[in-house]
Amino acid sequence: MARLRPSLRLFPLGLPRLALSRHTRFALLLILTAALIEVFLHTQRWAVRQPEHELDEPFYTSCQEPAIDQPREKAAMVMLVRNQELMKALKTVQSIEKHFNQWFHYPIVFLNDEPFSKEFISAMNATVSGEARFELVPKKEWLFPEWMDVADAKASIKAQGEAGILYAGLETYHHMCRFYSGKFYTLEALKDYAWYWRIEPDVEFYCSITYDPFVEMAKHDKVYGFTIALPEEPRTCPSLFRKMADYKELNNIPTTELWKATIAASWVPWPLRPFMGWFRHRDRSGDGWSLCHYWSNFEIANLDFFRGKDYQRLFEYLDKTGGFYYERWGDAAVHSLALHMLLPSHKVHHFEDFGYRHDWYYQCPANAPNGQLFESKLLPDGPYSPEREGGIGCRCECDGRRTRNFPAYCTNKLKEPNTARRLSMVESVRSWFP
């Protein structure tokens, strides 16, 4: 039987392999070690700095006696709605009046791309406790941009719909996302306000909001507040993160802790890492976007930030790329990435004490022990859920045994720059599940 040459050996399955010399093995080990060290150092570059103390805590962790005589901020609640959504809009307005506005009487601005019906106006005037304003979105803000090839854009929208991309086959949805991403903030109807609270038809508030969030946002130097954070549907915006990252690099914008928090650092070593930039949701260096964003159907925010030149310049850059129509860029993802690029983390607030539902997702804090102000004559009598240890809610009607029905991964990731306590490995794994 012929003997194999020493340079060839056989695996048990009969597959040949090369026998490497000691020097070759040492060189490969050295390269592998260097690659692992480089990857470790690279991922550490994107590690979020741990603050010495909590930078964003709830404004209150129990019921407060509503300060009905306290000065108000220049603020309004805003709802984009159509006449045929009257019953859904009524559900939202009744909920927010019961849980908040019956004490604070902020105006509600209703926006529509067509004139409101007499029925809609009459129903809302009979429901709100403050002023109701009914405004028409200027036609030019609800159309394709003048420079765009409309036929080409419509063909793209049709193709996106046929591909089954979420809401991407609806022309009006593209208009809405573009409107909320930029032109909304410069509306003449909102020029007298410094703050807005976005509300949507068919949402519910579960807890009594007994303090003024506009006043607290201003007092604590906040710019943006959210309730729910989720991953974006990846097929809606394959090029958005790349455009954002290119803009950041082009304008030499410093990397914030919030930007680090949204990055999914690549584990591919240099010099192979830049090749990852050919894939979707990655920057030129090959690092990715986690897809985590604030769900913008609820947001309380400072209008001056979004009206400012830094944000508006970014919006104009994005708008010129055509991504609001040739893809289905959502305003939630645009807002989130812009905030992460332009703001220090302490200016973003999580309203974790608010009970809130939109579609099938909800946030439901447990009621605070010994904090329900049973003696108050202003707060609603109930029914509401039992108090629970660690609860921070005020007279919440939802079941606080389960504070959310969606994975906490994105919430934890985007709150990391403000959080002094780091999650354990077990907690991190659990955050991937509802």
N, C-alpha and C positions, 0 to 999 in steps of 0.2 A: 504494500500500500504506500502510495506516494505521500511524503511528509509535506505539510504546509510550510511555506517560507516563514521565518521568524517575524516578518513584518505584518503577517496576517494571522488573526486568531478567529475562532468561531464562537459565536454566542450559542447558548443551548438550542436555539431554534435554527441554527445553521446559517445565521447571517454573518457575513464577514465584517470585521472592524479593523481599523488601523491601530497598531500599537504605537503610542506616542512616546517619544523620548522624554527623559527626565527634564531636559531644558525646555522642551515644548510645553510639557504639563505645567512647569513653573511659570512660563510666560503667560499661558492661558489663565492660570490662577491669579496672576498679577493683574491681568486685564479685567477679569471678572470682579476682583476686589475693588479695583479703581472705578469700575462702572457702578458697583453698589454704593461706594462712597459718594460718587458724583450724584447719583439719584437721591441718596439721603440728603445731601447738602441742598439739592435743588428743591426737594419737597419742603425742607425746612425754611427755604426762602418764602414759601407761601404759607407757612404756619402762622396762625393768628395769634397776636400777642395777648397774653392773659392779663387782664387789668387787675390792679391791686384790690379793687372793691367793685361792687355792682354799679354799673353805669346806667342801668335802666330798670328801675323797680316800679311796681304799680303805684299810681298816684295815691290811691287809697286801697285798703284791704278790708273794708267793711262798709256798711251803709253810713251815709252822712245825712244830716238834716239839710235839705236843699236850700242853698243860699239864694232865695228868691229876690232879694234886694241887692245882690252883688252886681257891680258893673259888668256889662257884657263886652265880648270882643266883637270886632267887625267881621261877622261870620254868618254863613248860611249853610243849610243843607241843600243839596242839589240832586235832582233826579232827571235823567234822560228817559223819556217815556212817550209812548204813543197812545192815541185815544182808545184804541182797542184793548189796551192793557189797564183799563180803569180799575177793574176789580183787584188785580194784582197790586196796583199802585196804592189802592185804598188799604189793602192788607198791611203794606209796609208802613204807611203813614199812621194808621191806627196803632201799630205796634210801637213806633218810635214816640208817638205822642203819649202813650200810656207809660212807657218806661223812662222817658227823658223830657220831652218838650213841654209836657203839661206844666212843668215848673220853670222852664227857662225861655220858652216862647221865641225861639229863633225862627227867622223866616225860612220858608222852603221855596226854592226856585225850581220850577218845572220847565224842562227844555224839550222841544219837539222840532222835528224838521218840517212839520206841517202845522197849520193853525189848530189850536185846541178847540174841542167841541164845547158847546154850552153845558152839556151834561157833565163833562170832565171838570170844567171850571166850577160849576155849582157844587159838585160832590166834594171837591177838595176844599173849597171855601168853607163848607159846613163841617169839615173834619179837623183842620189845622187850628192850633191855638194862637199862632203868630200870624204873620203876613204870608199869604200865598201869592207868588208871582209866576206868571205864565209867559214864557219867552220863546221866540222863534229863533232857531239856529239859522244864521245867515246862509243862504243857498250856496254861496261860494265855498263855505266850509264843509259842505256835505256832497261835494262832487269830486271827480277825479282832478288832480292838479292840471293846470292849463298846459304844462309842457309834456304831459304824458300822452302816449298813443293809446287812446281809449279802447279801440278795437282790440289791440294787442293785450291790454290789461284785462279786458273782459274775457278774452280767450283763456288767459292764464287762470282767472278765477273759475271759469268753467272746468278747466283741467284739474284744478285743485279739488273742486267738489267731486268730480268723477273719481279722484284718487282716494276719496273718503277722509280727507283731512278735516278735522273738527271745525265746523262752521265756515270753512274756507270757500264753499260754493255760493255763499250769500254775499252779494255785492254790498248791501247795506252794512253788513258786519265789518267789512274792510273799511268803509267810510267811518263807522263808529270808532274803530280802533285808532285810525289816523286822527280823528277829531279829539278823542280823549288823550292822545299822546302829545298834542301840541296846541291846536287851535282853541281848545276848550278854555285854556287859561287866559287867553287874551280877549274873551268875549266882552262886549260892551255891557252885557247884563250882569257881569260879575265884577265890574271895575271898582265898585264901592266896598268890596269885601277883601279882607286880608286872609281869611281862612275859609275852607270849605269842608263839608262832610258829605262824601258821596254815598248816596243810598240808591238802591235798585228796586224795581217792582218785585213783589213776591219774596221778600226776605222777612225774617223774624228776629226780634230782640227778646232775649229770655230773662234778662236781669234788669233791676232798677238801676239807672245811671243817675246817681244822686249828687254828682258834682259836675261842674262845667268843664268838659274836656278841652274846649278852646282856651279857656283861661289857664288851665293847667299846662297845656302845651306851650303857651307863651311864657308862663312863669318858669318852666324848666328848660327853656331854650330848645324845644323840639321843633322839628320841621315836618316829620311824617309819622303817622301812626297807622298800624295795621292790626288785624285780628288773626288771619289765617295765612300760612305760607305753604306753598305746594310746588312740585316740579312742573315746569311747562311741558306741554305736549310737543315732543321734539320735531315733528314734521311741520309744525306751523311756522317755524322761524329758523331754518337751517343755517342762514348766513348772518343772523342778527348779532350774535356774540362776536363774530369776526369783525363786523363793521364797527361795533362798539370798541373793541380792543384796538383796531387800527386808528380810530379817532383819538383814543387815549394816548397812543404812542405818538401820533402825528403832532399832537398839541402838548406833549411833554407833561401830561397830567400826572402828578405823584400818585403812587399806589396807596390806597387807603386800607385800613383793616377790614372794612366792609367788602372791598374788592377782593382781598385775599379770601374772605369767607365764602365768596361765591365761586371761587376757582376750584376745579378738580385737577390738581397738579399731576402732570404726566409722570409715569414710572418708567418710561422708555428713556434709556441713557443717551446723553450726547455722544456722538454726533447724529444719532438716528432720530432724536426727538423732533427736530424741525419738520421731518417728513410727516409727522402726525398732524401738522397744520393743513394737510390736504383734506382732512376729514371735517365733517360738520361740527359745529359748536366748539371750535378750537381756534386759538389765536395763532399768529405766525410762528411762535416758538414751540407750538405743539401742545400747550396746556389747554385744558378744557373748561367748559362752563358746567356747573353742577345742575343747571336748569332750574334751580331754586329761585322763587320769586314771591313777592307779596301779592296776595289775591286782591285786585284793585276794586272789586265790587263794593268793598268797604275800605275807605281810606279817609283819614282826617289829616289835612295837610295845609301847609302855608302856601298861599297862592303866589306870594312874592318870589319864592324860590323858583317855581315853575315859570313865572313870567320873566325871570331874570335872564340876562344875556348868556350866561353859561349854559343853562338848560335849553333856551330857545335856539342857540347856535347849534347845539347837539341835535335838536329835533330837525332843524332845517337840513343838516347834513344827512340824517337818516332818511328824511322825506325825499331828498333828491336821488337816493339810490333806488327808489321804487319798491322797496320791500314791503310796504303796507298793502300792495296790490299783487306784485309778482310772487310774493309769499304771503302768509297771513300773520304778520307781526301783531301780537297783542299789546295793548297799552300796559297791561300788568308787567310784562317782561321788560318793556321799554322803560317804564317808571323805575322798576327795581334796579336794572343795570345802571341807569343814570344816577340814581341815589347812591349806589355803591361806588360809582366813579367819583362823584362830586362832594359827598358829605362825610364828615367824621361820624363814627358809629353812634356816639351818644345823642345825636340829633334824631335818631329813629326810635320810636316807642312802640312796644307791644301792648295793646289793650287786652291783656290776659284776664282782666276782671269783667270783660263784656261777654255776655252770652249772645251768640249770633249764629244764624243759619242762612246759607245761600245754597240753593239747589239741595243736594244731599249731604253737603259738608257742614259741620257745625263745630262751634267751640262752646263749652259749657262749664264754667267754673263752679266748684262746690260753694255752698253758702258758708260765710265766715262764722265760726263759733263766737257766740256772745257779741255779734256785731250786726244784728238785724234791726236794731232800733224799734223794738216792739212798741215803745211809748210814743212814737212819732204819729202825729195826726195827718201828716202830708203823704206818707208812703202808702202804697196799696196794701190792702189786708191779705191778699193771697188768692188762691192757694199757691204755695211755693215749696220747694224741696227742703228736706231736713238739713241742718247745719252739719258740717263734716270737718274733722281735724285737718288743718292746712288749707281750708277753703278761704277764698278771698272775695266771693261774690256777694251781692246784695239782693236778697229776696228773689233769687233765680228760680224760675219755674221748671227748668230742665233738670234731668237727673244727673247730679254732680258726681256720681260714682264713676262716670266715664267723661273725662273733660274734653275729649275730641274723638271724632270717628275717622281720622285720617292719620297717616304716619307723622311722627313728630320730627323726622329727620331734617326737613328743610327749616322748620321753626328753630330747632336747636342750632343748625349750621349758621343761619343768618343772625341769630342772637349771640353767637359765640364771642364777637368782639366786645360785647357789653357785659359778659358773664364771667365773674371771678371764679366760680366753681366749674370744674371740668367734669364731663361725664365719665363714668367708669366704662370699661370695655363692654360689660353686660348691658349697661344702659344704652350705649351706642348701638348695639345690635338690636335691642328692643325698639329703638326709635324708628327702625325700618318698617315696623308693623303698627297697624292702628291700635 
